[in-house]
C-alpha cells in the first residue's frame, strides 16, 4: 500500500490483493496513516488489484467508518468487475462512494 497526496485528498493505492494473509499488516498501516490525515477526503484505490476477500472487505468497511468518525469523505476506486460485483452485492455502495475506474485511467 502506498500513500499519495493531492490537494484535499489522501489516496491509498493497493499494490497487491487484499486477503487474510496481509489484512493485519494493512490494518496497522491504516491506523497509523489515518492519525495524520487532515485532508477532506480519503480514496482507497483498488484499481491495481483483482481480488479482495472477506477479510479485505472488513478492512475497507473499517476504513470507511474511521473516515466517517473523522468527518472525512471516503471513496473506493475499483477497476475489477469481480470486485465491483461483490461490493454491490454486499450493498456497500450504500455506505460509501464506489467509482468504477476504466482501463484508460
Residue pairs with C-beta under 8 A, 6 or more apart in sequence:
1 12
1 13
1 14
1 15
1 26
1 29
2 12
2 13
2 15
3 10
3 11
3 12
3 13
3 33
4 10
4 11
4 12
4 13
5 11
5 39
8 39
8 40
8 41
9 39
9 40
9 41
9 42
9 43
10 33
10 37
10 39
10 41
10 42
10 43
11 42
11 43
11 45
12 30
12 33
12 42
12 43
12 44
12 45
13 45
13 48
14 44
14 45
14 46
14 48
14 49
15 48
15 49
16 22
16 49
17 49
17 50
17 51
17 52
17 53
17 56
18 26
18 46
18 49
18 51
18 52
18 53
18 55
18 56
18 59
18 60
19 51
19 52
19 53
19 55
19 56
20 53
20 55
23 55
23 56
23 58
23 59
26 59
27 59
27 62
30 59
30 62
30 63
30 66
34 42
34 63
34 66
34 67
34 70
37 70
37 72
39 72
40 72
40 73
41 72
41 73
41 74
41 75
42 63
42 67
42 72
42 73
42 74
42 75
43 74
43 75
43 76
43 77
44 60
44 63
44 74
44 75
44 76
44 77
45 77
45 101
46 52
46 76
46 77
46 78
46 79
46 80
46 83
47 77
47 78
47 79
47 80
47 101
47 105
48 79
49 80
49 83
50 80
50 82
50 83
51 80
51 82
51 83
52 60
52 83
52 86
57 86
57 87
57 90
57 92
60 76
60 92
61 92
61 95
63 74
64 74
64 95
64 96
67 73
67 74
68 74
73 97
74 96
74 97
75 96
75 97
75 98
75 99
76 87
76 92
76 96
76 97
76 98
76 99
77 99
77 101
78 84
78 87
78 98
78 99
78 100
78 101
79 100
79 101
79 102
79 103
84 98
84 100
87 93
87 98
88 98
92 98
